[in-house]
Structure formats: structure tokens, C-alpha cells
Amino acid sequence: MKDIRRPAHHRRRGPGLLGGLLVALLVILGLSGSTALAASGGAAQQPGSTVKVPARAMDAVSAMQPSWNLGNTLDAIPDETSWGNPKASRELFETLRAQGFRSVRIPVTWSAHQSATTPYTVDAAYLKRVKEVVDWAQAEKLYVVLNVHHDSWQWISKIAADHDNVVARYNALWTQISAAFQDEPRTLLFESVNEPGFDNATATQKTEFMNELNTSFQKTVRASGGANKSRLLVLTTQGGTPSQELMDDLYTTISGLHDSNLVATVHYYSWYPFSVNVAGGTRYDDAAQNDLTDAFARMHNTFVAKGIPVYVGEYGLLAYPDDNHPSRIERGEALKYYEQVGHASRVAGVTTALWDPGTYAYLNRQTLKWRDPALFAWIKSSWTTRSGTASFDKVFVAKSSRITAQSLTLNRNGTQFQGLWHGDTKLAEGRDYTVFENRLTLTAPALTRLTGDREYGVNATLQARFSRGLPWQIDVVTYDTPELSNATGTAAEFTIPTKYQGDLLATMEATYADGTNAGPTSWTPYQEFNGAFSPDYANGTIILTADMLKALRDGEQATLTFHFHSGAKVKYKVTKSGDSVTGTAVKES
């Protein structure tokens, strides 16, 4: 994954690879005490590792499922702790193994620790640190995928303008990595490069550059000898993208190398509108589900069906979870995504690696505890079985009107529905709820009892249980249509006073009177959650971000339509005039 923090990096051309080859030997000799031990007969054996790696690449990659990324750590720029994570520890890998992971991807950015000019020397102390982390993971009986990470956009992307220098530096880097790890067991895999993109190049050139890097990587590693002769090597598409065209290009490269120990890799972050909540992507709808199904089917048909294993080196959602900001993606909809990833990976026969940035999501690297244990439970369950879900995880009951029956659609996912529970109490079918085909209906008397004194917010949480997998939670929520108030502010800061009244913000639509879109995302009226607007539930406001305010046309009124998860829609008018911004609530007629 690419981080948004991208400092400028300037390079000078160098004469080539020979100097790098000579220095590589000096670097490796400097790693006293850090090389692996070689077993008798020349077979490499990692101290403390007893993992028996299957001979077939397909079987070996299958044994790596599930996988996890040590994100924003050794790939951080310039150093391991620069992006807020603590240094990696052996206890971290012990925790991961205990939680059921069988492999880890260790992204590494080398640029700050490698000379940008010939002989492109990698700092010996940094290489030793990388090796220490890799060896800790293997000692915990985990497979490891080691790569070249943010170097992709820092200097490799400049290949069109600086071809010889980039290729020489890339080859020198893999020459040194290969030498440092040549005696490691086959539990260590090498990955050519992360999400490569090529600046100022035609489509044909990009295809050629990708093939050149993957091919050069394979030849460099194989020529280094030792265990690298048969090490599993992971080759990527452009950008790690699983489009058919780019995977076809990668298949051509892999099949042309005639090497039975090659692995294809792509990344998958879901249907983009859903993954960041833009363009109305508030639900895990058919478009998002089909995008996943189609992507994993392409992986299977292009590679797995032809005997080439696939390692999905990163998966997740681009904007969820994020403990530092209001949740862009509704929780239940996110759970559906993770549930389907596990299912799709099993159907396709691929191995998946969760991208974990550490500082704000998934595993807390300080405490070694999951920030959201329930979320991880869904991820973990998906590795082995399906879970039933429903069309939503909330039932909204309006406080201002008479309580009526409410319905949801069950997504059985091959399971059998076994009933509804409220705590330890099983609700009575027929009295409290009914089921007709896949329609689950909560009766008015049951909702009256469950909402109690009808305070705004969640009044009760139910569990829909199925024959296998995890129960689906359904919150019973009392709400009324949110109320917005007039406000004034500046072009740098503007907030809308908001009485949420139990409801939750889903998205914002923004248009001008002439029908054109208002906001920084000009191709859709539905602006990006937390990009153009953001709810502040604690302080009772909706924030229009600096990007949104900057994008507003001066002197032209924009109509904002706020969509809430209850289905409520509330309009608001906003006008920017110079440095001032005025907002007016639109009263319902």
C-alpha cells in the first residue's frame, strides 16, 4: 500500500551494476553473526524454524493462508518508527501465530538506507535489522514475504526518464538482499516490488518496464545461489492491480520464465466507491459484491487454474477501520466485505494478506491486542466458514410516530437461519418476528418492548443466529429526522449545527442550481466522507472540510443533501462569498 507521505527524493545517475556487485559482498561479510546456519548436505535451515515447506509452489502458498502485513514499520520513511509504530518484536510474531496466521508480509523501504549512486550500497546495520525481524518471524514458524516497498514510487517510478540508473540500482538492491538471505529456508519468499507505477510512460512502455523488472528480479535472485535457486519468488502486476489486462501481462512474464517456483501477486481493496465512501457507496451492494467476485474469479482463471499460485499481498478497505476519524463505512457493511473476502479466497484457491497499518487499525502493536476484537472475530471466522448476514445491521424506529413492523432481508450465505435472540432470551417466532423466504420482520409489539422508554440511539441489540459462523447483530435504534440550523463561518472553517436525534450520517450530495456537482470530487454529486464533510457527533455538528470549502464557487449557492442511515434526507444551502460562508437550513414544506 502507498502512504500519502511522499517526500521528494533526488538521484544522480551512476555507471552501473558492477560496483554494486562488489560492495554486496562487503555488506554481507559485515553482517557478523546474522547469517542463517546451513544444514548438512547444503539444505538451508533457519534456527528455531521447523516448518516443512511443500515442494509444489501451489501447496506452499496454500500453507501460507492466512497472512498479515507488518505495515508502516520497516516500510516507513525514513526509519522503522517514523510513522508511529513501535519497533517490531518477536512477541509480535508470537501473537500473530497464536491468533491463527501462518505467514507475514514484511514490507521494506530501502531508499533511505541505500546509496542512490553507484555502487548503490545498502547500509549494513539496516540490512542486519531487517534480517533480525525476518528471522524472528520464521522462528515463530511463520512464512515470510520480504519485498521492495515504497522504493516503487520514490525512485523506481522514474525508470522512463532514468532507465539505466534505476535498473542498475534495482538489480544492485536485489543482489545485496539475495546475498544476505541466500541461506534462509524456503519459508522466506521474495517479492519483486510493491505496487509499481511508471511516470511519463506509454501503456506499452509500462508493460515493458514491468516485465523487465520482474524478469531481472528473477534472474538476479536465481543467480545468487544457495537456497535462492529454488526460493519462491513473488511477481506483481502494475500497481498490484487485478485487472484482466495486467494479470495477462504478468502471466506472459511468468510462463516465459519457465520457473516452477514463481507466485503471482495482486492487491484487493474492494469497489472504490464503497472502500472510501464516495459516489454514494454507502452500502456493500451488488456492485461492490460483484467487483469482489469478479476479481477473485479472474485471479483463479488467469493463474491458479494454470498451476500458478496467487498471493493477494494486501487486502482491506481503504478507509476502514480508522480509530482517528469518524467511521466512513458503516460497520455491518464492512463486516460483509470481510466475510466475503474469506469465502472468495477459498473458492479461488488464493492466499490473502490483511494490510495492517498498526497505528490506527487492527492490531495494537503496543499492547498486542486487537483494537476491535469483534471485527477480528469476523475476519478470523471467514478463513474457514461462511456467516449469515442481513440487508442492514440496524432497524430504525421513529420516535415521532407510531411503532410499526420493520423488515430486513436475510443473507443466508449457505447457512440456515436459527432464530433471533435478545441477550440470553430467544425471541418467539410468530409473536416477536416472522420469516417469509428471506424476509425477516420484527413485529410492532416486539419493537415496542425493545425500544423501552424510546431514548434516541440504540435501545436494544439482537442476534440473528445461523447454523454456522458468527451471529449477525441488529441494533434497534430510536431516531427522528436530524435537524440542521443556520450558521456562519469562514472559507477556512465552517460547521453546521446538527441535532442527530439518534441517526447516523451516511453521505452528502452537493449540487449547484444549474445541476453541476459542487465539491472537490467533481465527477459525482456524492462527495467523499471525511474528504469533503465529516460528522462530529460529540459536538453536534457536521464539518465541511477545507477541501470542500475551497472547491465551492464564490458567490454561487450550493445545495447540500445529507443522507442518513435511517433513510432520512435533509437539505441545506451554503454560499461562499470571499472569506465568509453562510449556511441556511431548508425547512420541509
C-alpha positions as CSV (number, residue, x, y, z in Angstrom):
1,M,0.0,0.0,0.0
2,K,1.2,3.5,-0.7
3,D,1.3,6.0,2.1
4,I,0.3,9.6,1.3
5,R,3.5,10.9,2.8
6,R,5.9,11.1,-0.1
7,P,9.0,13.2,0.4
8,A,10.9,14.4,-2.6
9,H,13.9,12.2,-3.5
10,H,16.6,13.3,-5.9
11,R,19.0,11.0,-7.6
12,R,22.1,11.2,-9.7
13,R,22.9,8.8,-12.5
14,G,25.6,6.1,-11.8
15,P,27.7,4.0,-14.2
16,G,26.0,0.6,-13.5
17,L,25.9,-2.7,-11.7
18,L,29.5,-3.9,-11.3
19,G,30.3,-1.7,-8.3
20,G,27.1,-2.8,-6.6
21,L,28.0,-6.4,-7.0
22,L,31.4,-5.9,-5.4
23,V,30.0,-3.9,-2.5
24,A,27.3,-6.5,-1.9
25,L,29.9,-9.0,-0.8
26,L,31.4,-6.5,1.6
27,V,28.0,-5.7,3.0
28,I,27.2,-9.4,3.6
29,L,30.6,-10.0,5.2
30,G,29.8,-7.2,7.6
31,L,26.7,-9.0,8.9
32,S,28.6,-10.9,11.5
33,G,26.5,-13.4,13.4
34,S,23.4,-12.7,11.4
35,T,23.5,-15.3,8.7
36,A,21.5,-18.4,8.7
37,L,23.0,-21.8,9.5
38,A,23.4,-24.3,6.7
39,A,22.4,-27.9,7.5
40,S,24.4,-30.8,6.3
41,G,24.0,-31.6,2.7
42,G,23.7,-28.0,1.8
43,A,20.0,-27.6,2.8
44,A,19.3,-24.3,4.4
45,Q,17.7,-24.4,7.8
46,Q,16.6,-21.4,9.9
47,P,17.4,-21.7,13.6
48,G,14.2,-22.3,15.5
49,S,12.1,-22.9,12.4
50,T,10.7,-26.4,11.8
51,V,8.2,-25.6,9.1
52,K,8.2,-28.2,6.4
53,V,7.6,-26.3,3.1
54,P,5.7,-28.3,0.5
55,A,7.7,-28.9,-2.7
56,R,5.0,-27.6,-5.0
57,A,4.6,-23.8,-5.1
58,M,0.8,-24.1,-5.1
59,D,0.9,-26.2,-1.9
60,A,3.4,-23.9,-0.2
61,V,1.4,-20.8,-0.9
62,S,-1.8,-22.6,0.3
63,A,0.0,-23.4,3.5
64,M,0.6,-19.6,4.0
65,Q,-3.1,-18.8,4.4
66,P,-4.0,-16.6,6.3
67,S,-1.4,-13.9,6.0
68,W,-0.8,-10.5,7.7
69,N,1.2,-7.3,6.8
70,L,3.7,-5.6,9.1
71,G,2.5,-2.3,7.6
72,N,4.0,1.2,8.2
73,T,7.0,-0.2,10.0
74,L,10.1,-1.3,8.1
75,D,8.5,0.4,5.1
76,A,8.1,3.7,7.0
77,I,10.2,6.6,5.7
78,P,12.9,7.2,6.8
79,D,13.0,4.8,9.7
80,E,11.1,2.0,11.4
81,T,9.3,4.1,13.9
82,S,8.8,7.2,11.8
83,W,5.1,6.6,11.2
84,G,4.1,5.9,14.8
85,N,4.5,2.2,15.2
86,P,6.9,0.7,17.7
87,K,9.8,-1.4,16.6
88,A,8.8,-4.9,15.6
89,S,9.4,-7.6,18.2
90,R,9.5,-11.4,18.3
91,E,6.5,-11.2,20.7
92,L,4.5,-9.6,17.9
93,F,5.0,-12.6,15.7
94,E,4.3,-14.9,18.6
95,T,0.9,-13.2,18.9
96,L,0.2,-13.5,15.3
97,R,1.0,-17.2,15.2
98,A,-1.2,-17.7,18.2
99,Q,-4.1,-15.9,16.5
100,G,-4.0,-18.3,13.6
101,F,-1.8,-16.5,11.0
102,R,0.5,-18.7,9.0
103,S,2.5,-16.1,7.2
104,V,3.5,-12.4,7.3
105,R,4.4,-10.0,4.7
106,I,7.2,-7.7,5.8
107,P,7.3,-4.6,3.5
108,V,10.6,-2.8,3.5
109,T,11.5,0.6,2.1
110,W,15.2,0.6,1.3
111,S,15.7,4.1,-0.2
112,A,16.8,5.9,3.0
113,H,19.3,3.2,3.6
114,Q,20.7,2.7,0.1
115,S,23.1,4.9,-1.8
116,A,21.3,6.5,-4.8
117,T,24.5,6.3,-6.8
118,T,26.9,3.5,-7.8
119,P,27.6,1.1,-6.2
120,Y,24.1,1.5,-4.5
121,T,25.3,0.2,-1.2
122,V,22.7,-0.8,1.4
123,D,23.6,0.1,4.9
124,A,24.8,-3.0,6.7
125,A,23.2,-2.1,10.0
126,Y,19.8,-1.7,8.3
127,L,20.1,-4.9,6.4
128,K,21.0,-6.7,9.7
129,R,17.9,-5.2,11.3
130,V,15.7,-6.4,8.5
131,K,17.2,-9.9,8.8
132,E,16.6,-9.9,12.6
133,V,12.9,-9.2,12.1
134,V,12.6,-11.8,9.3
135,D,14.3,-14.4,11.5
136,W,12.0,-13.7,14.4
137,A,9.0,-14.3,12.3
138,Q,10.4,-17.6,10.9
139,A,11.4,-18.7,14.4
140,E,7.7,-18.4,15.2
141,K,7.0,-20.9,12.3
142,L,5.7,-18.2,10.1
143,Y,6.3,-17.9,6.3
144,V,7.7,-14.5,5.4
145,V,7.3,-12.4,2.3
146,L,10.1,-9.8,2.0
147,N,9.8,-7.1,-0.6
148,V,11.0,-3.7,-2.0
149,H,8.1,-1.4,-1.0
150,H,7.9,2.4,-1.2
151,D,11.0,2.5,-3.4
152,S,8.4,1.9,-6.1
153,W,7.2,5.5,-6.1
154,Q,10.3,7.1,-4.7
155,W,12.7,6.1,-7.5
156,I,11.7,3.0,-9.5
157,S,8.8,5.0,-11.0
158,K,11.3,7.3,-12.7
159,I,12.5,4.4,-15.0
160,A,11.3,6.0,-18.2
161,A,13.5,9.1,-17.6
162,D,16.4,7.4,-15.9
163,H,16.3,3.8,-17.1
164,D,19.9,2.6,-16.7
165,N,20.3,4.1,-13.3
166,V,17.0,2.8,-12.0
167,V,17.6,-0.7,-13.3
168,A,21.2,-0.8,-12.0
169,R,20.1,0.3,-8.6
170,Y,17.2,-2.2,-8.5
171,N,19.5,-5.0,-9.5
172,A,22.1,-4.0,-7.0
173,L,19.5,-3.9,-4.3
174,W,18.2,-7.4,-5.1
175,T,21.8,-8.6,-5.4
176,Q,22.5,-7.5,-1.8
177,I,19.2,-8.8,-0.4
178,S,19.7,-12.1,-2.1
179,A,23.2,-12.5,-0.8
180,A,22.1,-11.6,2.8
181,F,19.3,-14.2,2.8
182,Q,20.7,-16.9,0.5
183,D,20.9,-19.5,3.2
184,E,17.4,-18.9,4.6
185,P,14.9,-21.7,4.2
186,R,12.0,-21.7,1.7
187,T,9.7,-20.3,4.4
188,L,11.2,-16.9,3.2
189,L,9.8,-15.6,-0.1
190,F,11.0,-12.6,-2.0
191,E,8.6,-10.2,-3.7
192,S,9.9,-8.1,-6.6
193,V,8.3,-4.7,-5.9
194,N,5.2,-3.2,-4.3
195,E,2.5,-1.6,-6.5
196,P,4.9,-0.3,-9.2
197,G,3.8,2.6,-11.4
198,F,5.9,4.3,-14.1
199,D,5.9,8.1,-14.6
200,N,5.6,9.6,-18.1
201,A,5.4,6.3,-19.9
202,T,3.0,4.9,-22.5
203,A,0.9,1.8,-21.8
204,T,3.3,-0.2,-24.0
205,Q,6.3,1.1,-22.1
206,K,4.7,0.4,-18.8
207,T,4.1,-3.2,-19.8
208,E,7.8,-3.5,-20.9
209,F,9.1,-1.9,-17.7
210,M,7.0,-4.3,-15.5
211,N,8.2,-7.3,-17.5
212,E,11.8,-6.0,-17.3
213,L,11.8,-5.6,-13.5
214,N,10.1,-8.9,-12.8
215,T,12.4,-10.7,-15.1
216,S,15.5,-9.0,-13.8
217,F,14.4,-9.8,-10.3
218,Q,14.0,-13.5,-11.0
219,K,17.3,-13.8,-12.8
220,T,19.2,-11.8,-10.1
221,V,17.9,-13.9,-7.3
222,R,18.4,-17.2,-9.0
223,A,22.0,-16.3,-10.0
224,S,22.8,-15.6,-6.3
225,G,22.9,-19.3,-5.5
226,G,22.3,-21.1,-2.2
227,A,18.6,-21.6,-1.3
228,N,17.8,-18.8,-3.7
229,K,18.0,-21.3,-6.5
230,S,14.6,-22.7,-5.5
231,R,13.2,-19.9,-3.4
232,L,9.6,-19.0,-4.0
233,L,9.6,-15.6,-5.8
234,V,6.6,-13.3,-5.9
235,L,6.0,-11.3,-9.1
236,T,3.5,-8.4,-9.3
237,T,1.3,-6.7,-11.8
238,Q,1.5,-2.9,-12.4
239,G,0.2,-1.2,-9.2
240,G,-0.7,-4.6,-7.8
241,T,-3.9,-4.2,-9.8
242,P,-6.0,-7.4,-10.5
243,S,-7.4,-6.2,-13.9
244,Q,-7.5,-8.8,-16.6
245,E,-5.2,-7.0,-18.9
246,L,-2.5,-6.5,-16.3
247,M,-2.8,-10.1,-15.0
248,D,-2.5,-11.3,-18.6
249,D,0.8,-9.4,-18.9
250,L,2.0,-11.0,-15.7
251,Y,1.0,-14.5,-16.8
252,T,3.0,-13.9,-20.0
253,T,6.1,-13.0,-17.9
254,I,5.8,-15.9,-15.6
255,S,5.1,-18.5,-18.2
256,G,8.1,-17.2,-20.2
257,L,10.5,-17.7,-17.3
258,H,9.8,-21.5,-17.1
259,D,10.3,-21.4,-13.4
260,S,8.1,-23.6,-11.2
261,N,8.7,-21.6,-8.1
262,L,7.0,-18.4,-9.1
263,V,4.0,-16.8,-7.5
264,A,1.7,-14.1,-8.8
265,T,0.6,-11.3,-6.5
266,V,-2.1,-8.6,-6.7
267,H,-3.9,-6.4,-4.1
268,Y,-7.6,-6.0,-3.4
269,Y,-9.2,-3.1,-1.6
270,S,-12.8,-3.5,-2.8
271,W,-15.0,-1.5,-5.1
272,Y,-13.5,2.0,-4.8
273,P,-16.8,4.0,-4.1
274,F,-17.5,1.6,-1.2
275,S,-13.9,1.4,0.0
276,V,-13.7,5.2,0.7
277,N,-17.5,6.0,0.8
278,V,-17.7,8.3,-2.3
279,A,-20.2,8.5,-5.2
280,G,-22.9,7.1,-2.9
281,G,-21.0,4.0,-2.0
282,T,-22.6,3.7,1.5
283,R,-23.6,0.0,1.3
284,Y,-21.9,-3.2,0.3
285,D,-24.3,-3.5,-2.6
286,D,-24.4,-5.7,-5.7
287,A,-21.7,-3.5,-7.4
288,A,-19.3,-4.0,-4.6
289,Q,-20.1,-7.7,-4.2
290,N,-19.7,-8.4,-7.9
291,D,-16.5,-6.5,-8.1
292,L,-15.0,-8.8,-5.5
293,T,-16.4,-12.0,-7.0
294,D,-15.1,-11.0,-10.5
295,A,-11.7,-10.0,-9.2
296,F,-11.1,-13.3,-7.4
297,A,-12.5,-15.3,-10.3
298,R,-10.0,-13.6,-12.6
299,M,-7.2,-14.5,-10.2
300,H,-8.2,-18.1,-10.3
301,N,-8.8,-18.4,-14.1
302,T,-5.6,-16.5,-15.0
303,F,-3.2,-18.1,-12.7
304,V,-4.5,-20.8,-10.3
305,A,-6.3,-22.8,-12.9
306,K,-3.0,-22.9,-14.9
307,G,-0.8,-24.0,-11.9
308,I,0.5,-20.6,-10.8
309,P,-0.3,-19.8,-7.1
310,V,-1.7,-16.4,-6.2
311,Y,-0.7,-14.4,-3.1
312,V,-3.1,-11.4,-2.5
313,G,-0.4,-9.4,-0.8
314,E,-2.8,-6.8,0.6
315,Y,-6.5,-6.6,1.2
316,G,-8.7,-4.5,3.3
317,L,-10.7,-1.3,2.9
318,L,-9.0,2.0,2.1
319,A,-10.9,3.9,4.8
320,Y,-11.8,1.3,7.4
321,P,-11.1,0.8,10.2
322,D,-9.7,4.2,11.3
323,D,-9.7,4.9,15.0
324,N,-8.5,8.5,14.4
325,H,-11.6,9.6,12.4
326,P,-15.4,9.1,12.2
327,S,-16.1,5.8,10.6
328,R,-16.6,6.3,6.8
329,I,-18.0,2.9,6.3
330,E,-21.0,1.5,8.2
331,R,-19.8,-1.3,10.4
332,G,-22.2,-4.0,9.3
333,E,-21.4,-3.3,5.6
334,A,-17.7,-3.6,6.3
335,L,-18.3,-6.9,8.0
336,K,-20.0,-8.2,4.9
337,Y,-16.9,-7.3,2.9
338,Y,-14.5,-9.2,5.2
339,E,-16.8,-12.2,5.3
340,Q,-16.9,-12.4,1.5
341,V,-13.2,-12.0,1.1
342,G,-12.6,-15.1,3.2
343,H,-15.2,-17.0,1.1
344,A,-13.9,-15.8,-2.2
345,S,-10.3,-16.7,-1.4
346,R,-11.3,-20.3,-0.6
347,V,-13.3,-20.6,-3.8
348,A,-10.5,-19.1,-5.9
349,G,-7.8,-21.0,-4.1
350,V,-5.7,-18.0,-3.2
351,T,-3.9,-16.8,-0.1
352,T,-4.8,-13.4,1.4
353,A,-2.7,-11.0,3.5
354,L,-4.5,-8.4,5.6
355,W,-3.0,-4.9,5.3
356,D,-2.5,-3.6,8.9
357,P,-1.1,-0.1,9.3
358,G,-0.8,-0.6,13.0
359,T,-1.2,2.9,14.4
360,Y,-5.0,3.3,13.9
361,A,-6.4,-0.1,12.9
362,Y,-6.5,-3.8,13.6
363,L,-3.6,-4.9,15.9
364,N,-2.4,-2.5,18.6
365,R,1.4,-3.0,18.4
366,Q,1.9,-1.6,21.9
367,T,-0.5,-3.9,23.7
368,L,-0.5,-6.8,21.1
369,K,-4.3,-6.7,21.4
370,W,-6.9,-6.3,18.7
371,R,-8.4,-2.8,18.8
372,D,-11.7,-4.3,17.7
373,P,-11.9,-7.9,18.8
374,A,-15.4,-8.4,17.2
375,L,-14.1,-7.2,13.8
376,F,-11.1,-9.6,14.0
377,A,-13.5,-12.4,15.0
378,W,-15.3,-11.9,11.7
379,I,-12.1,-11.8,9.8
380,K,-10.9,-15.0,11.5
381,S,-14.2,-16.8,11.1
382,S,-14.1,-16.0,7.3
383,W,-10.9,-18.1,6.9
384,T,-12.8,-21.3,7.5
385,T,-16.6,-20.8,7.1
386,R,-19.4,-18.6,6.0
387,S,-21.6,-16.5,8.3
388,G,-25.1,-15.3,7.6
389,T,-25.8,-11.5,7.5
390,A,-28.8,-9.3,6.7
391,S,-29.5,-6.3,4.5
392,F,-28.5,-4.0,7.3
393,D,-27.4,-4.2,10.9
394,K,-29.9,-1.6,12.2
395,V,-33.6,-1.2,12.5
396,F,-34.7,2.4,12.8
397,V,-37.9,3.2,14.8
398,A,-39.1,6.8,14.6
399,K,-39.9,8.4,18.0
400,S,-42.3,10.9,16.5
401,S,-44.6,8.3,15.0
402,R,-46.4,5.1,15.9
403,I,-44.3,2.0,16.1
404,T,-44.9,-0.4,13.1
405,A,-43.3,-3.6,12.0
406,Q,-39.8,-3.4,10.4
407,S,-38.2,-5.8,7.9
408,L,-34.7,-6.8,6.9
409,T,-33.6,-9.3,4.2
410,L,-31.6,-12.3,5.4
411,N,-28.4,-13.1,3.5
412,R,-28.1,-16.8,4.5
413,N,-24.8,-17.4,2.6
414,G,-25.5,-21.1,2.5
415,T,-26.4,-21.3,6.2
416,Q,-29.8,-21.9,7.9
417,F,-31.4,-19.2,10.0
418,Q,-32.0,-20.4,13.6
419,G,-33.7,-17.6,15.2
420,L,-33.4,-14.2,17.0
421,W,-32.0,-13.7,20.5
422,H,-32.1,-10.7,22.8
423,G,-29.2,-11.4,25.2
424,D,-29.9,-14.9,26.5
425,T,-33.6,-14.8,25.6
426,K,-34.8,-16.4,22.4
427,L,-37.5,-14.3,20.7
428,A,-40.7,-16.1,19.7
429,E,-41.3,-16.7,16.1
430,G,-44.8,-15.6,15.1
431,R,-45.1,-13.3,18.1
432,D,-41.8,-11.3,18.1
433,Y,-40.8,-11.9,14.5
434,T,-41.8,-13.7,11.3
435,V,-39.7,-15.1,8.5
436,F,-41.1,-15.4,4.9
437,E,-38.5,-16.7,2.5
438,N,-35.6,-14.3,3.2
439,R,-37.6,-11.5,4.7
440,L,-37.2,-11.1,8.5
441,T,-39.9,-8.9,10.1
442,L,-39.8,-7.6,13.6
443,T,-43.4,-7.1,14.9
444,A,-44.7,-3.9,16.3
445,P,-45.3,-5.4,19.8
446,A,-41.7,-6.7,19.9
447,L,-40.2,-3.3,18.8
448,T,-42.4,-1.5,21.4
449,R,-41.0,-3.7,24.1
450,L,-37.4,-3.5,22.8
451,T,-37.4,0.3,22.4
452,G,-38.4,0.8,26.1
453,D,-38.6,4.4,27.0
454,R,-37.5,5.3,23.4
455,E,-34.5,7.4,24.1
456,Y,-32.6,8.4,21.0
457,G,-30.0,5.9,20.0
458,V,-29.5,2.1,20.3
459,N,-32.2,0.7,22.6
460,A,-31.5,-3.0,22.2
461,T,-29.2,-5.3,20.2
462,L,-30.5,-8.5,18.8
463,Q,-28.6,-11.5,17.4
464,A,-29.7,-13.3,14.3
465,R,-28.1,-16.8,14.6
466,F,-27.4,-19.2,11.8
467,S,-26.4,-22.8,11.6
468,R,-22.7,-21.9,11.3
469,G,-20.4,-18.9,11.5
470,L,-21.0,-15.8,13.7
471,P,-24.3,-14.3,14.7
472,W,-25.4,-11.1,12.9
473,Q,-26.1,-8.2,15.3
474,I,-29.1,-6.0,14.7
475,D,-29.3,-2.7,16.7
476,V,-32.8,-1.4,17.4
477,V,-32.5,2.4,17.1
478,T,-34.9,5.1,18.1
479,Y,-34.5,8.2,16.0
480,D,-36.1,11.2,14.5
481,T,-35.1,13.1,11.3
482,P,-32.0,15.1,12.1
483,E,-32.3,18.9,12.4
484,L,-29.8,21.4,10.9
485,S,-29.5,25.0,11.9
486,N,-28.4,28.2,10.2
487,A,-24.7,29.1,10.6
488,T,-21.9,31.4,9.5
489,G,-18.2,30.7,9.2
490,T,-15.2,31.3,7.1
491,A,-13.7,29.9,4.0
492,A,-11.3,28.0,6.2
493,E,-13.7,26.7,8.8
494,F,-17.4,26.0,8.7
495,T,-19.6,23.7,10.8
496,I,-23.3,23.0,10.6
497,P,-25.1,22.8,14.0
498,T,-26.8,19.4,13.9
499,K,-29.3,17.5,16.2
500,Y,-28.6,14.0,15.1
501,Q,-31.5,12.6,17.2
502,G,-30.3,9.0,17.1
503,D,-29.5,9.0,13.4
504,L,-26.1,8.5,11.7
505,L,-24.7,10.3,8.7
506,A,-24.2,8.2,5.6
507,T,-23.2,10.6,2.8
508,M,-23.6,14.1,1.4
509,E,-24.8,15.1,-2.1
510,A,-23.8,18.6,-3.3
511,T,-25.0,20.4,-6.4
512,Y,-25.5,23.9,-7.9
513,A,-28.7,25.3,-9.3
514,D,-27.5,24.5,-12.8
515,G,-27.3,20.8,-11.9
516,T,-23.5,20.6,-11.9
517,N,-21.7,19.0,-9.0
518,A,-20.4,21.0,-6.1
519,G,-17.3,19.9,-4.2
520,P,-13.8,18.5,-4.7
521,T,-15.0,15.3,-6.3
522,S,-16.3,16.8,-9.5
523,W,-17.3,13.6,-11.2
524,T,-20.1,12.8,-8.7
525,P,-22.6,14.8,-6.6
526,Y,-21.9,12.4,-3.7
527,Q,-18.8,13.7,-2.0
528,E,-16.2,11.7,-0.2
529,F,-16.9,11.0,3.5
530,N,-14.2,12.7,5.7
531,G,-12.8,14.2,2.5
532,A,-15.5,16.9,1.9
533,F,-17.6,16.5,5.1
534,S,-17.4,14.8,8.4
535,P,-19.8,14.2,11.3
536,D,-18.9,15.4,14.8
537,Y,-21.5,13.5,16.9
538,A,-20.0,14.6,20.2
539,N,-20.3,18.3,19.5
540,G,-23.5,18.1,17.4
541,T,-22.1,19.4,14.1
542,I,-21.4,18.4,10.6
543,I,-18.0,19.7,9.4
544,L,-17.4,21.0,5.9
545,T,-13.7,20.3,5.3
546,A,-11.2,22.8,4.0
547,D,-11.1,20.9,0.7
548,M,-14.9,21.3,0.4
549,L,-14.9,25.0,1.2
550,K,-12.1,25.6,-1.2
551,A,-13.9,23.9,-4.0
552,L,-17.1,25.9,-3.6
553,R,-17.7,28.5,-6.4
554,D,-17.6,32.0,-5.0
555,G,-21.0,33.7,-4.7
556,E,-22.9,30.7,-6.0
557,Q,-25.3,28.9,-3.7
558,A,-24.8,25.1,-3.4
559,T,-27.5,22.7,-2.2
560,L,-26.3,20.0,0.2
561,T,-28.4,16.9,0.7
562,F,-27.4,15.0,3.8
563,H,-28.3,11.3,3.6
564,F,-28.7,9.4,6.9
565,H,-28.6,5.7,7.5
566,S,-32.3,5.7,8.6
567,G,-33.2,6.8,5.1
568,A,-33.8,10.4,6.2
569,K,-32.6,13.2,3.8
570,V,-32.1,16.8,5.0
571,K,-31.3,19.7,2.6
572,Y,-29.0,22.7,3.4
573,K,-28.0,25.7,1.4
574,V,-24.4,27.1,1.6
575,T,-22.8,30.1,0.0
576,K,-19.2,31.2,0.0
577,S,-18.5,34.9,-0.6
578,G,-14.9,35.7,-0.4
579,D,-13.7,34.7,3.1
580,S,-17.2,34.2,4.6
581,V,-19.5,31.2,4.4
582,T,-23.2,31.3,5.1
583,G,-25.4,28.3,5.7
584,T,-29.2,28.1,5.7
585,A,-31.4,25.2,6.8
586,V,-34.1,24.2,4.4
587,K,-37.4,23.7,6.1
588,E,-39.6,20.8,5.0
589,S,-42.7,22.0,3.1
